[in-house]
Amino acid sequence: MVKEVNAELDQEWVKLILEAKKIGLSLEEVQAYLRKGGKKETEKEVPSIWS
């Protein structure tokens, strides 16, 4: 079953995500940062999938 969602994007979040991508953060790095509540994870190599 396909559910159609009509959602408005929060422009502040869009700006933050685009800035993260611009400075070279990977999707996984952003997700990990958000999961940790903004606390920095230990440094590790994470492959980028944001080409």
N, C-alpha and C positions, 0 to 999 in steps of 0.2 A: 504494500500500500504506500503510495506517494502522498506526502503531506506538503501542501504549499504553505510557506511561511512568509508573511508580509511584515518585515521588520526594518526599522530605520536604524542605520548605523550611527553610533555615537562618533561624531567627528573628532573629538579629542582622542579617542582610542585609535581611530584610523591614523591620525597624525603620529601618535606614539609608535604604532606598528611600522608605519612607513619609515620613520626615523631609525628605528632599530634595524630595519632591512638596509637602509642607506649606510649605516656604519658597519655593516657586515655581520650582524648577529644572525645566527641560524634560527629557524623556526623552533627547533628543540631547545635552544638556549632561552628564547623568550618564554616558551611554555614552562620550562623548569623554573625560571625566575618567578613567574606568576604563581606556580604551584607552591613555591617556598614562601610566598607572602612578601616577596621583594627582597629576601635575604639572598646574598650571593652564594652560589654553590662553589665547591672546590673546583679549581682550574682543571679542565680536561678537554681533550680534543673532540669536537663534535662536528661531523660532516655537515656541510651546508646544503640544503635542498632548495634554497631560495634563489634560483638563477635568474 
